[in-house]
Amino acid sequence: MCGILGYFTNNEISNSQLHDLNQVSNYLKIRGPDYLGIKRGKKYFLANSRLKIVSKKDYILPLFKHNCYISFSGEILNYKYLKNFLISKKYIFTTETDTEIILSLYDYYGLTFLDHLQGFFAISIFDLKKNKMILAVDRIGNKNIYYNYSNNKIFFCSEQSYIFKSGFLKFEINKKKIDEHVVFGDIAGNETLHKNILKLQPGEVLEYNFKDIKINSYYRLDKFVINSDYSGKKNKLSDSTDEIKNIITSTVNIWNNNCAYEKSILLSGGIDSGLIAMILTNKTKKLQSYTAKFTSYSSSSPYNEGDNIDELCKNYNIKKNLINCSEETLLSNLGEIYSSFNEPSPSNSLLLSTLTKSMRKTNNQRICFTGDGADEVFGGYDRHITIANAYKNKKDNNVIAMGYNYLSVDRLKKFFQKKFKTPKLRLEYLDNLKNVSAVNKILLYDLKFYLPMFLRSMEQIGMASSIEYRSPFTDYKLIEESFRLNEKFKIFKFSNKLILKKTFSNISNKAIIKKRKFEDPYLEKNFNKGLFKDIIMQLTNNSAIAMYYPVQGIKNLLKDNIKNRHNNTLMRLLTLELFLQSK
């Protein structure tokens, strides 16, 4: 896991630009403290930092081979298989890294090398022979590349903030997308809250030839589902349990390689992280677990899950670590996370940041597993049942597109006199899912528009403490297999994630099967009485957010929060204000 940054132009890079690029590249050391390498030419600048994961040996970056430079962040999980294949084709390797494999694979296959990668990655390859630069990110959205393209010049990097810290671009808000962010917490497509910064979407590849850019999708999950043959679907749950057990086990095992360091896991009382922990212990002798302990609540509180994981940790010899999460500690991360030029991340970022910092500080962890993605893949949210029933009655794709976010639309209308129309991009995606069941439509929509924002947040927060988060449930092969299941095995009547619970019922216990949410109990409290309320009450017509939302409307929304819960919308408005204050 590393950080990447690059600047390519059809004009020569000036000395002042080179100075600024060298300066901003130092920020990559936060993401990869073990090494920072830079390669520059008259018209290009490429930087790559490294967090040692696969090998403890030192290597020069950006790596050069086959007349190409590569700047890479992520892990190619099947790199050993690919290496053996390439060796059979007479390729020779001088390092133990997966980075070198990518360049040889590109040399052998050309641009279709991406079809052979399994893992999570952000890749930049500069092909000197073809005088072409390539950018690509993984299929589901675990890794990110942000870029600005103008006047035949492209600036790209792992985090949005680096572009502004370079001085190459001014901080300008994408005004036409603010309402979408407040309603959904994210922006669909390649746009961001920054007017002049775009993001590569999952499964996309960008080509730059010093004259223009071309963007294509090398992978689309929706097309896979539409074109799949479901004639072999099993109609009995018992017929599918062995199959899904083998798939999940093999997936966790492949995500468990590529590592020269000890591993850990964020463990809750839920089935997702519990299953991953159990499978990991088959090949991991020293597994550390980390669980939040909210100090203002008793150990028996539903928010504290320490007691729920005791049996799991004991039976599978997992070292249990409870991380004290006080209200003060969580809130102290507010400015660092939300006033950093990076787009506002989901509210659980405060808790995740606290856990991440503690892991790195206390045990110097580098790799941590999570259960993220299981809810989106196997239908784990309660809203999935509600939305599926509503869609079956109305047959309206807007029901799926909006989900529970229709509440935010109502708030915009009531408190700010704003009308909001569902973005065309979201509806068109659903319109193209013809002959796809209601449940699978909902899950595809979540995987396209909901999960990526949490993965981006997790990646960014992890890298801020030099920790690589791994989420096996986001493996594209596992996800593809999940859509071969009968959808009633995911959501059936009032039960969700049915297939996971049945498949592992013989080895899991009630504490693991019980559904838990990764949430912060301090958020609601602080809007009723606390720091969040104070920040909102101190807003004036001179505040940054006042240009987009009447301050009195925000305060009225806060006042109404006592009777009607508006925490979601309030948090998005509050973090938007902090984002606008970025310096």
N, C-alpha and C positions, 0 to 999 in steps of 0.2 A: 504494500500500500504506500502510495507516494503522492506527490503533487506535480502538476505539469503547468507550463506556461510557455507561450510562444507568440512571436510577432513576425509576420511575413508581409513584405511590401514590394511593389514594383519600382520603388525608388530606393536609393541608398539610405541606410539608417544613419542619422546624424550623430555626432558625438554626444549631444545633450540627450537625445533619445536613448542612446546606448547607456548612458549614465543612469537614466531613470529606470530602464529595464533591469540593469544590474541591481539597483536598489530594491525594486519591488520583488525581484526573484528571491530575496532573502526571506520573504514571508513564507516561502515554500518550506523553509526549515522547520516551521511549526508542524506541518503535516508529515515531513520526513526528516527527522533530526540527524539521521546517520550519515547523510551525504547530500551535497548539492552540487550538481554539475551543469555547466553552461556551454553551449556551442553557438557560435555566432559567425555570420558571414556578412557580406555587404548588404544583402537584402533580407536576411532572416536572423532570428534570435530564438533559440530553443533552450528551455531550462527544465530540469528534472531533479526532484529531491527524492530521497529514499528512506523508507522505514523498513528495516530488515525484517523479513518474514520467512521467506523460503530458504535463504542461506545467510549465515553469519559472516561470510566472506565479503571483502570489499571489491567493488567494481567501479569502473569509470562510467559516468553517465553524462549526457545521453549516449546510449550504446550505439555503436556503428558496425554495420555488417551489410554485405550485398549492395554496397554503395547507397545505403540508406541510414538515416538517423532515426531513432525512436525515443520518444518521451512517453512514459507509460505509468499508469496508476491502476492498481487492482491486482487480481490473481487469476491466472488461467489454471483452472482446477484439473483439467485433463492434460496438462502439459507433458507429463511423463509418457502417456500414450502417444501424443503428437511427436514427442522427441524420438521415440522408437521408430515411428513411421518415417520420419525424416531421415533418420540414420540409415534406414533400409533404402532410401533414395540417394545415399552417398553424401548426405550433409554431415559436416563436422562441427562440433560444439566445443567452446572453450570455457563456458561458465556453467553454473548450476541453476541459473535463473530461468524463469518462464519468459522473461523479456526477450532473450535471444531466440527462443522458439518462435515468437511472433514474427520476427524479421525473416526467418527462414521459411516460415509458412507463407508469408506474403510473397517471397521470392518464388515459391513453388506454385501457388495458386493464383497470385494476383489479388484483386480486390475480393474475390470470393473466399479468401482465407477466413473471413469473419464467420462464415457458416460452420466452421470447424471448431470454434472456440466455445468452451463451456466455462462459465465463471462470471466475474464482475469486473468491468474494465472501462477505462478511458484511455484511448490510444491516439497518439499523434505520430505519424510516419512521414518523414521528408525524403522523398525519392529523388536523389540528385540526378540520376540518369534520365528520368522523365520530367524533371523540374516540376514536380507536383507534390503537394502536401495533402495528407489524408487525416481526417479526424473521425473517430467512431466511439460509440458508447455501447454498453451491453444491452441486452434485449428487454430487461424489465425496469431498469432505472436505478441500480445500486450505485453507479458512478456517474459523474456529471462533467460536462464541458460547457462553459459559457463563452460566448464570443461576441465581438463587435466587428461588423464588416462594413466598410465604407471606402469609397474612392480606390477600389482594388487593393485595399489593405485589410488584413485580418489580425485581430488580437484575441487570443483565446487563453483560458486558464481554468483551474479547478474550482475557483470561487469567484463570485461576482465582485467582491470587494477589491480584489487585486487590480482590476481594470481601473478603478477610481484612484487607488493608492499610487498607481503608476503616473497619474497626471495626464494620461492620454485622452481621457474622456471626462466630461463634466457630469455631475449627478443630476439627472433629469427624470422626473416621474412619468410613468406611462399612464396619463390621465384617463384614457378611455378604458383602462382595465382595472381601475380601482374598485368599482362596484363589484366586479366579478370576484376580486380577491376577498372582499368583505363577505360576500355571500358564500363562496366555496372554500376560502382559505388558500386558494391557489388559482393559477391562470392556465387554461387549457392551451395546448399547442406549443409553439416555440417561443412565444412572447413571454416577457417577464414584467415585473413592476417597474423595471428600468426602461426608459424610452428607447435607448439605443443598445440594449444588451439582449441577445437571444440565447436560447438554450437548445442543444441537440436533444431531440426526444429519444426515448429508449428505442433501440433497434435502428438508429439512423447512422448514415455515413456521409461525411462532407468531403468534397474534393475541391482543392484550390490550385490554380495553375498560374498565379500571379496576374491574371487578367479578370477572372470571375470565379464564382463558386457554383457548385452543383451539389444538391442534397437529395439523397434517395434513402428509402427504407430497405435494409437488407433482411429485416424480420418484422412480421406483423402477426401477433397472436390472433387477432380477429380473423384474418384470412385463413390461418391454420384451422380454427374452429369451424368456419364456414365450409371449408373444403374437406373436412374430415369425414370419414365413413363411420357412421355410428351403428351400422347393422350388427356389429358384434357386441353391443352393449349388454351387460349382464343385468337381469331383472331381479335377481336375488342378492340381498345384501351380503349374505354368507359367501357368495361366489366371488365377491370383490375384495373382501377383507385381506385375504392372503396376498393378493396382487398389490394392493395399495401399501401393505406393510413392507413388502419387498422393495417397492419403489422408494418409499420414504427412508428406509434403512440404507439403501444403496446411495441415495442422495446425500444424506447426512455424512456417510462415510467418505464420499468424494470431496465434500466441503471440509472434511476433517484432515485432509492432507495439505501439502504445500506449506509446511510449517516447521520451523526449527526451534520454536519456543512453546512454553506451556500455554494451555488454553483455559478459557473461563466462559461463563454463561450468565446472562441476566435471567434470573429464575423467579418466577411468580408461582401462584397457586393454580395457574391455568394449564391446560393440556398441551398447548403449543410448545412452550419452553421445556415443560416436563418430559415430553417425548424425546426432544432433541438431547436433553441431558442424559436420559437413559441409554440412548443409542451411542452417544459419545463415549460413555464409560466403558463400552466394549473394547475400545482401542486407545483410550486416554486414561492413563493411570492416575494422574494428579489433576483432577478437574475442580476448579474453584467456581463457586456460585456467588452471585451478588444479588441481594434483595433489599429493597427500600424499607427502612423503618422510620415511620413518621413519628417523631418524638412527642408531638402534642396529642397523640392518640395511644390508647392502651394496646397491648399486644393482641388482645382479642378483637380489636376493631376490624371491620371488613377491609379497611385500607391497609392494615398490616398483615402480611402474608407469611411472616417468619415461621409461625407455628404450622402452617399448611404444608411447608416443604420439609419438615423434620423427618418424616418417614421416608420420603424420597432420598434425601441426603444420606440417611443412615443405611438404607438398603443398597444404595449404589456407591457408597463410599465417596461422596461429594463433600468437599470442604465448604461449609456454609459461612458466608460473610454477610452480616447485616450492616447496612450503611445508614447511619443516622442522617435523616433528612429533616432538618428544622425549617420552620417557616422563613427564618432570617437567611439561612444558607441558600435556599431556593431563590428567594427574591434578590439576593445579591448578584445573581447571574443575569438579571433582567437587561441591564444596559449592554453588557458584553455580547449577549445573543442578538438583541433586537436593534441596537444602534451601531451596526457594524458595516453598513452598506449592503449586506446580504439581505435578500427578501425575508420578510417575517416568516418564521417557521411555526409549526403547530405548537399549541400550548404545552404539550408534554415535553417540550424541549428543555424547560426549566428543570424538571425532574431528571431527564436523561443526562443533562450536563452535570448535575450534582453527582450522580452515580458514576459517570465517566471519569470525572476528576478524581474521585476517591479511589477508583480502581487503579488508576495510573500512579497515584501518590503512594498508596499503601503497599501494593504488591507489584508495581511496575509492569502491569499487564500490557500486552501488545495485541492480543486477539481475543475477541469476545463474541460468543454466539447469541443469537436472539431468536424468538419465535415469530418475528414479524413476517407477515405475508399469509399466514395460515388462515386468518379470518377472511381475507379477500379471495383466497383460493378455494376454501372449503365451506364458505358461507357461515361465518362465525358471529356476525353481528345480529343483534335482535332486529335492527331495522331491515335486514334482508327479508325476513318473514313478512313484515308489515308492507314493504314496498312490493314484494312479489304478489301478495294478495290484492293490493290496490291496482297493480298493473293488469292482473287477470280480469279485473272488473271493468277497467276503463280502456285498456289497450292503447294507452297514450304514452309514448316514449318520454314525455316531459316528466311523468311520474318518477321514472328511473333517474333521469338527468338531475332532477332537483333533490330527490331523496327527502331528508329532513331539512334541507337548506331552504325549503319554501318558507320556513319560519323567519329566516334572515331577510327574505324578500318582503314579507309582511312588515318587518321592522323598518326596512328602508322606506316603505310607503307610509307607515303610520308616523314615524318620528322624523323623517327627513323629506317627506313628500316626493320621493323618488320612485319612478317606475323602472322595473328591471325586467329585461327579456332574456330568457335562457340563451346563452351564446350558441350561434349557429353550428360551430364546430362540434359541440357536445351532442346536439341533436342529430347531426348528420352521421356521426359515428354510430349511433343507435339505429338510425334509419337503414344503414347498410347491413345490419345484422338480421337479415331476412331468414326466416325459418329457424331461428335460434330461440330456444325456450326462454321463458321469463327469467328463471333462476340464472341461467348462463349469461343472459344479457346483463343482468345486474352485476354478476361477478366480473365479466369482461369490462364493464364500465368502471368498476372499482379499481381493477388492475391498470386501466388506462389513465384514469383521472384522479384517483384517490390515493392509492398506495405510493406512487412516486414522490409525492411531497413529503411523506414520512421517511422514505428512504434517503431523500436528499438531506433532510434535517439530521438524520442519524449519521450519515457519512460526514457531514460537516462538523458535527459536535464530536464525533469520534476522532477525527483528524486533528481537531483543536487540542486534543490531549495525546496525540500520536497513538490512537487505538484503532485497530481495524475491526469493524463489526461485520459479522457474517450471518446471513439469514437464509438458511437452506430451503425454506419454503418458497423462496423467490427463484429457485432454480427453474429455468424455462422448460426443461424436460419433464420435471415433476408436474409443473403447471399444465403442460400439454396432456399428460396422462390423466390429470384430474378432470379434464373436460371429456374424457372418454367414459367417465362414470355416469351412471344414471343420476340425474340431478336431485332426485328424491333422497339419495344417499347423503346429500349435503344438507338440504333443508327439507324437513318433512313435518308437516303440521306445525307443532310448536317447538320442535327440536332442531338445533343447528349443529353443524359439524358432526353429524351423526356417524359418518364413516370413520372418522378418527376415534371417536369414543368406542365404537364397536370393535374396531380393528385391534386396539391396544387394551381392551378391557381386561384381558387375562394377566397383564403385567403392570397395570396402573392401579392406583387406589383412588378413593373418593377425593382426596385433597388435590390430586392432579387433574381429575376429570372436572372438577368444579370450575366454572368459568370465572375468570378474573379479568379486570380491566387495569391496564397500565395507566393510572391516573393520579392526579395531584389534588389531594383534598383541600389544599390551601387556596385554590383559585376562587371558589365561590365565596369563601370567607372574606377574601381581600376585596371583593367587589362590594360586599355589604358593609364591611368595616375593616379598613386596612390600607396598604400602600396603593393598590390599584384604584380604590375609590379616591384616595388623596390626589393621585396623578390626574384623574379625570376632572375632579372638582377644581383643580388648579388651572385647567385649560381656559384660555381666553380667546378673543377674536383675533389675537396676534399669533396664536399657536399655529404650527405648520399644518395641522389637519383641518383647520378652519377654512382653508381654501377649497376643501372638497365636501365637508360635512359641517352643518351649523353646530357650533359648540353647545348651544342650548338643547338641541336635539339629542346630543350624546348624553348630556346630563339628565334629560328627561328619561332616556332609556335606562340609565343607571338607577334612577329613582324608582322606575317601574320594576326593576329587577328584584325588589323585595317581594313583590307579589307573583311576578312571572319571570321565570329563569331566562335570562338573556346572556348568560356567561360567554357563550361561543362568539356572538357578535361583538360583545363588549371587549373581549380579548383581542379580536381582530382589529378593532378600532384603536385600542390602546397600543398594540404593537405597531400599527401603522404610523401612529404619531411618533413613536420611538424611532422607527425606520426613517421617517422624514427628518429626524434630528441627527442622522448619521454624520459624523465628522472624521 
